[in-house]
Amino acid sequence: MRKIFKSERKKTYDDAIHTEGRIWITVCEILFVSAPVLIALYLQAAPIWSALLSAFGVVAVIYWTTAAGEFILYAPLLGPGATYLAFVTGNISNIKLPCALNAQEVAGVKRGSKESEIVSTISVAVSSIVTTLIVSVGVAFLAAFSEPLERFFNNEYVAPVFKCILPSLFGALGYSYVRKYPKLGIAPFLFVVVMFTAVPSVAHNDSVSTMIILTGAVSLAAALIMNRKKLVV
């Protein structure tokens, strides 16, 4: 006879992922906050709370919509496990998301399936480890050769290249998907062209996140409409 308080619902893979993900998200948030708190306690220095809240308010207004929008756009592509990992380790748009999408493409798994979620989780985990190792080596390398590297990176011919890394990465990644369903790329492409032409200021770095959210919404709406009208083959 089953125990009275024993749940008859079998714990699924998603349940385990969400349980562990919430635990580790909480632990990481505590660790993130503990560093400045412990430093302040050790130095017996307290922040100016009015200035801190004022600065936090400005940043929150800018990024709360971005954070919500990125979660809505990225979570369906990454899956639950990879989403928890990616949002803790960071660099989602320029490293984790491209890595996960490319891994799904190479593995030949169907988007949104359990197989794609597992592949995505493994790829983001490996990406996080590799990134940590590369950053560690890079920091050591910079410490040893800081002056010549600083001159190289600040060179007038080299510095502009770093502004093109993210667009080139997403351009290549986007093409690999748009070529399969070219009709789905028409609406977001026209939207971006119109926005950049009508409002040139959105091309600035501070507006990139907002453009990602807006373009994602336009892409989703266009895809739903075209799918209902059987225009997507």
C-alpha positions as CSV (number, residue, x, y, z in Angstrom):
1,M,0.0,0.0,0.0
2,R,1.4,3.4,-1.0
3,K,2.1,5.9,1.7
4,I,-0.5,8.6,2.0
5,F,1.9,11.5,1.4
6,K,3.8,9.8,-1.4
7,S,3.2,11.6,-4.7
8,E,1.8,9.4,-7.5
9,R,3.3,11.7,-10.1
10,K,6.6,10.4,-11.4
11,K,9.4,13.0,-11.4
12,T,10.4,13.7,-15.0
13,Y,13.6,14.9,-16.5
14,D,12.2,18.4,-16.8
15,D,11.2,18.4,-13.1
16,A,14.7,17.5,-12.1
17,I,16.2,20.1,-14.4
18,H,14.0,22.9,-13.1
19,T,14.6,21.9,-9.4
20,E,18.4,21.8,-9.8
21,G,18.4,24.9,-12.0
22,R,16.5,26.9,-9.4
23,I,18.8,25.8,-6.7
24,W,21.9,26.7,-8.5
25,I,20.5,30.0,-9.8
26,T,19.8,30.9,-6.1
27,V,23.3,29.8,-5.0
28,C,24.9,31.8,-7.8
29,E,22.9,34.9,-7.0
30,I,24.0,34.6,-3.4
31,L,27.6,34.2,-4.4
32,F,27.4,37.2,-6.8
33,V,26.1,39.5,-4.1
34,S,28.3,38.1,-1.3
35,A,31.5,39.3,-2.9
36,P,30.8,43.1,-2.6
37,V,29.1,42.6,0.7
38,L,32.0,40.8,2.2
39,I,34.5,43.4,0.8
40,A,32.4,46.2,2.3
41,L,32.3,44.4,5.7
42,Y,36.0,43.8,5.6
43,L,36.8,47.4,4.8
44,Q,34.1,48.7,7.0
45,A,32.8,50.8,4.2
46,A,29.1,51.2,3.3
47,P,27.8,52.5,0.0
48,I,25.9,55.7,-0.3
49,W,22.5,54.2,-0.5
50,S,20.8,57.1,-2.3
51,A,23.4,57.0,-5.1
52,L,23.3,53.2,-5.3
53,L,19.5,53.1,-5.6
54,S,19.5,55.9,-8.1
55,A,22.1,54.2,-10.3
56,F,20.3,50.9,-9.9
57,G,17.1,52.4,-11.1
58,V,18.6,53.8,-14.2
59,V,20.2,50.4,-15.1
60,A,17.0,48.5,-14.2
61,V,14.8,50.6,-16.5
62,I,17.2,49.8,-19.4
63,Y,17.8,46.1,-18.8
64,W,14.6,44.7,-17.2
65,T,12.9,44.6,-20.6
66,T,16.0,43.2,-22.2
67,A,16.3,40.5,-19.6
68,A,12.6,39.5,-20.1
69,G,12.8,39.6,-23.8
70,E,16.0,37.6,-24.1
71,F,14.6,34.9,-21.8
72,I,11.4,34.7,-24.0
73,L,13.5,34.5,-27.2
74,Y,16.3,32.3,-26.0
75,A,14.7,29.8,-23.7
76,P,12.7,28.0,-26.5
77,L,15.9,27.7,-28.6
78,L,18.1,26.5,-25.7
79,G,15.8,24.3,-23.7
80,P,15.5,24.4,-19.8
81,G,18.9,22.9,-18.9
82,A,20.9,25.1,-21.3
83,T,18.9,28.1,-20.3
84,Y,19.8,27.8,-16.6
85,L,23.5,27.3,-17.5
86,A,23.6,30.1,-20.1
87,F,21.9,32.7,-17.9
88,V,24.4,32.0,-15.1
89,T,27.6,31.9,-17.1
90,G,26.6,34.8,-19.4
91,N,27.7,35.6,-23.0
92,I,24.5,34.1,-24.3
93,S,24.1,36.0,-27.6
94,N,27.7,35.9,-28.7
95,I,28.8,32.5,-27.4
96,K,26.2,30.2,-25.8
97,L,23.3,30.6,-28.2
98,P,25.4,30.2,-31.4
99,C,27.2,27.2,-29.9
100,A,23.9,25.5,-28.9
101,L,22.3,26.1,-32.3
102,N,25.3,24.9,-34.2
103,A,25.5,21.8,-32.0
104,Q,21.8,21.0,-32.7
105,E,22.5,21.5,-36.4
106,V,25.5,19.2,-36.4
107,A,23.7,16.6,-34.4
108,G,20.7,16.7,-36.8
109,V,18.2,16.8,-34.0
110,K,14.7,18.3,-34.3
111,R,14.3,21.7,-32.7
112,G,12.3,21.6,-29.5
113,S,12.7,17.8,-29.0
114,K,14.2,16.2,-25.9
115,E,17.3,15.2,-28.0
116,S,17.8,18.9,-28.9
117,E,17.5,20.0,-25.3
118,I,20.2,17.4,-24.2
119,V,22.5,18.4,-27.1
120,S,22.0,22.1,-26.2
121,T,22.7,21.5,-22.5
122,I,25.9,19.6,-23.2
123,S,27.1,22.2,-25.7
124,V,26.5,25.1,-23.4
125,A,28.2,23.3,-20.5
126,V,31.3,22.5,-22.7
127,S,31.3,26.1,-24.0
128,S,31.3,27.4,-20.4
129,I,34.3,25.2,-19.5
130,V,36.2,26.1,-22.6
131,T,35.4,29.8,-22.2
132,T,36.7,29.7,-18.6
133,L,39.9,28.0,-19.7
134,I,40.5,30.4,-22.6
135,V,39.8,33.4,-20.4
136,S,42.3,32.1,-17.7
137,V,45.0,31.5,-20.3
138,G,44.2,34.9,-21.9
139,V,44.5,36.7,-18.5
140,A,47.8,35.0,-17.9
141,F,49.0,35.9,-21.4
142,L,47.9,39.5,-21.0
143,A,49.7,39.8,-17.7
144,A,52.9,38.6,-19.2
145,F,52.7,40.6,-22.4
146,S,50.4,43.5,-21.6
147,E,52.3,46.4,-23.2
148,P,52.8,44.9,-26.7
149,L,49.3,43.4,-26.8
150,E,47.8,46.8,-25.7
151,R,49.6,48.5,-28.6
152,F,48.4,45.8,-31.0
153,F,44.7,45.9,-30.0
154,N,44.6,49.7,-30.0
155,N,46.1,49.9,-33.4
156,E,44.0,52.0,-35.7
157,Y,43.7,49.2,-38.2
158,V,43.0,46.4,-35.7
159,A,40.6,48.1,-33.2
160,P,37.7,48.4,-35.7
161,V,37.7,44.7,-36.4
162,F,36.4,43.9,-32.9
163,K,33.2,45.8,-33.6
164,C,32.4,43.4,-36.5
165,I,32.8,40.1,-34.6
166,L,29.2,39.9,-33.3
167,P,27.5,41.0,-36.6
168,S,29.6,38.6,-38.6
169,L,28.9,35.7,-36.2
170,F,25.2,36.2,-36.3
171,G,25.2,36.9,-40.0
172,A,26.8,33.6,-40.7
173,L,24.6,31.8,-38.2
174,G,21.5,33.5,-39.4
175,Y,22.2,32.6,-43.0
176,S,22.5,28.9,-42.2
177,Y,18.9,29.0,-41.0
178,V,17.4,31.6,-43.4
179,R,18.5,29.6,-46.4
180,K,16.3,26.7,-45.4
181,Y,13.2,28.9,-45.0
182,P,14.0,32.1,-46.9
183,K,10.4,33.4,-46.7
184,L,10.7,33.7,-42.9
185,G,13.7,36.0,-43.2
186,I,11.9,38.6,-45.3
187,A,9.8,40.3,-42.6
188,P,12.6,40.7,-40.0
189,F,15.0,41.9,-42.7
190,L,12.7,44.6,-44.0
191,F,11.8,45.6,-40.4
192,V,15.5,46.1,-39.5
193,V,16.2,48.0,-42.7
194,V,13.3,50.3,-42.2
195,M,14.2,50.9,-38.5
196,F,17.8,51.7,-39.2
197,T,16.8,54.0,-42.1
198,A,14.1,55.8,-40.2
199,V,15.7,55.9,-36.8
200,P,19.5,55.7,-37.2
201,S,20.1,56.0,-33.5
202,V,18.9,52.4,-33.0
203,A,22.2,51.2,-34.6
204,H,24.1,52.4,-31.4
205,N,25.2,49.7,-28.9
206,D,22.7,50.9,-26.3
207,S,19.8,50.0,-28.6
208,V,21.0,46.6,-29.8
209,S,19.2,44.7,-27.1
210,T,15.9,46.5,-27.8
211,M,16.2,45.8,-31.5
212,I,16.7,42.1,-30.7
213,I,13.5,42.0,-28.8
214,L,11.5,44.0,-31.4
215,T,12.9,42.0,-34.3
216,G,12.2,38.7,-32.5
217,A,8.6,39.8,-32.0
218,V,8.2,40.7,-35.7
219,S,9.8,37.4,-36.7
220,L,7.5,35.4,-34.5
221,A,4.4,37.3,-35.7
222,A,5.3,36.9,-39.3
223,A,6.1,33.2,-38.9
224,L,2.7,32.6,-37.2
225,I,0.8,34.4,-40.0
226,M,2.7,32.7,-42.8
227,N,2.3,29.3,-41.2
228,R,-1.5,29.8,-40.9
229,K,-1.7,30.9,-44.5
230,K,0.4,27.9,-45.5
231,L,3.1,30.2,-47.0
232,V,6.0,28.4,-45.4
233,V,7.2,25.2,-47.1
